Amino acid sequence: MSDIDPPVPPVAGPASIQELLDVVRPRVRRVFAQYRIPHQDADDLLQEALIVTFKRWDEILYKEGWLLATLRHKCSIYWREKRGSRMQAVDPPFLEALSPAIPPEQEREEMLWDLHTLFECLEERHSALLSLRYLSGVSTTECARRLGYNASSVRKLSCRALAKMLRRLDEGRPPGLRLASGGE
């Protein structure tokens, strides 16, 4: 008995790619069903596996097994890439770019309180106009209709009211703030 194993005789297999496909077609379908590969992508995966098999045709002893193993490998890579693209689709910076951040409710309440405090320095008609226009989001023409003004008058009044509020802010103190010395 010798320590050297006798050479393994080559397994008689398909002589061409077409013969190989004819033999393994049912098993290829099972692989696609097992991996749940969509029909539109199955042909591409099979072609990739066939190209790899064709390139190594002379080196492969058991061509059917080689093709099926290569196809399974291609199917697993397919789903790994699909999962990766889904993860990228829900990437936090991507989601942040899609929708602006919503400020906390407390911040909004504080901003509204500050605006109401600023409105106190205005005449009632200016205050009503700015409340409708900027707090309620009413259009210029609708503000004019509700308050009984021309649309051009609404624009002028809102510019004057905003200018007055800005002057008040430039003074460095909100209108509702009383100084401890009793002067305003």
C-alpha positions in Angstrom: 0.0 0.0 0.0 1.5 3.3 -1.0 1.2 6.6 0.9 0.3 8.4 -2.3 -3.3 8.4 -3.3 -4.0 7.4 -6.9 -5.1 10.4 -9.1 -8.8 11.0 -9.1 -10.2 10.4 -12.5 -12.1 13.5 -13.9 -15.8 13.4 -13.4 -17.6 13.2 -16.7 -19.7 16.3 -16.9 -21.2 18.7 -19.3 -19.0 19.6 -22.3 -20.4 23.1 -22.7 -22.1 25.9 -20.8 -25.4 25.1 -22.6 -25.3 21.5 -21.5 -24.5 22.6 -18.0 -27.5 25.0 -17.9 -29.8 22.3 -19.2 -28.7 19.9 -16.4 -28.9 22.4 -13.5 -31.8 24.6 -14.6 -34.3 23.1 -12.0 -31.7 23.5 -9.2 -31.0 27.1 -10.3 -34.7 27.8 -9.9 -34.7 26.3 -6.4 -31.7 28.5 -5.4 -33.5 31.6 -6.6 -36.6 30.6 -4.8 -34.7 29.8 -1.6 -33.0 33.2 -1.7 -36.2 34.9 -2.8 -34.4 36.7 -5.7 -36.8 38.9 -7.7 -37.3 37.6 -11.3 -35.8 40.8 -12.8 -32.5 40.3 -10.9 -32.3 36.5 -11.3 -31.0 36.6 -14.9 -28.2 39.0 -14.0 -27.1 36.9 -11.1 -27.1 33.7 -13.2 -25.1 35.5 -15.9 -22.5 36.6 -13.4 -22.2 33.1 -12.0 -21.9 31.7 -15.6 -19.1 34.1 -16.4 -17.1 33.1 -13.4 -17.7 29.4 -14.3 -16.7 30.0 -17.9 -13.4 31.7 -16.9 -12.4 28.7 -14.8 -14.0 26.0 -16.9 -10.8 24.0 -17.4 -9.9 24.0 -13.7 -13.4 22.9 -12.4 -13.9 19.2 -11.8 -17.5 19.2 -10.8 -19.1 22.0 -12.9 -22.6 21.6 -11.6 -21.6 22.0 -8.0 -19.3 24.8 -8.8 -22.0 26.8 -10.7 -24.6 26.3 -7.9 -22.1 27.3 -5.2 -21.1 30.3 -7.1 -24.8 31.2 -7.7 -25.5 30.9 -4.0 -22.6 33.1 -3.2 -23.9 35.7 -5.7 -27.3 35.6 -4.1 -26.0 36.2 -0.6 -24.0 39.1 -1.9 -27.1 40.5 -3.6 -29.0 40.6 -0.3 -26.1 42.0 1.6 -25.9 44.9 -0.8 -29.7 45.4 -0.7 -29.6 45.5 3.1 -26.7 48.0 3.0 -28.6 50.3 0.6 -31.6 50.2 2.9 -29.5 51.1 5.8 -28.1 54.0 3.8 -31.6 55.1 3.0 -32.4 55.7 6.6 -29.0 57.2 7.5 -29.7 60.0 10.1 -28.0 62.8 8.1 -30.0 61.8 5.1 -33.3 61.9 7.1 -32.3 65.3 8.7 -31.8 66.7 5.2 -35.3 65.6 4.2 -37.1 67.2 7.0 -36.2 70.3 9.1 -35.9 69.9 12.8 -39.0 70.9 14.8 -38.2 73.1 17.8 -39.4 71.9 21.1 -42.9 73.0 22.2 -41.5 75.0 25.1 -39.3 77.0 22.7 -42.3 77.8 20.5 -44.3 78.9 23.6 -41.5 81.2 24.7 -41.2 82.7 21.3 -45.0 83.3 21.2 -44.8 84.9 24.6 -41.9 87.2 23.5 -44.0 88.2 20.4 -47.0 89.0 22.5 -44.8 91.0 24.8 -43.4 92.9 21.8 -47.0 93.5 20.5 -47.8 95.4 23.7 -45.7 98.4 22.4 -47.9 98.6 19.3 -51.2 100.2 18.7 -54.1 97.8 18.7 -54.5 97.9 14.9 -50.8 97.1 14.3 -50.9 94.4 16.9 -54.0 92.8 15.4 -52.5 93.0 11.9 -49.2 91.4 12.9 -51.0 88.7 14.9 -53.1 87.8 11.9 -50.3 88.0 9.4 -47.4 86.3 11.3 -48.9 84.3 14.2 -52.0 82.9 12.3 -50.4 82.9 8.9 -53.2 84.8 7.2 -52.4 86.2 3.7 -52.1 89.9 3.1 -55.3 90.1 1.1 -57.2 88.2 3.8 -55.8 90.5 6.5 -57.0 93.5 4.5 -60.4 92.0 4.2 -60.8 91.1 7.9 -59.5 94.5 9.1 -61.1 96.6 6.4 -57.9 97.9 4.8 -56.6 98.0 1.2 -53.9 95.3 0.5 -51.3 98.0 0.0 -52.3 99.6 3.3 -51.7 96.3 5.0 -48.2 96.1 3.7 -47.4 99.6 4.8 -48.9 99.1 8.3 -47.0 95.8 8.8 -43.7 97.5 7.7 -44.3 100.3 10.1 -45.3 98.0 13.0 -42.2 95.8 12.4 -40.0 98.9 12.3 -41.4 100.0 15.6 -40.8 96.6 17.2 -37.3 96.6 15.9 -36.6 100.0 17.4 -37.9 98.8 20.7 -35.7 95.7 20.5 -32.7 97.9 19.7 -33.3 99.9 22.9 -32.2 96.7 24.6 -35.3 95.8 26.6 -38.6 94.2 25.9 -41.6 96.5 26.2 -43.2 94.6 29.1 -40.1 94.8 31.3 -40.3 97.4 34.0 -37.1 98.7 35.5 -36.6 98.5 39.3 -36.1 102.2 39.5 -39.7 102.7 38.4 -38.9 104.4 35.0 -39.7 103.1 31.6 
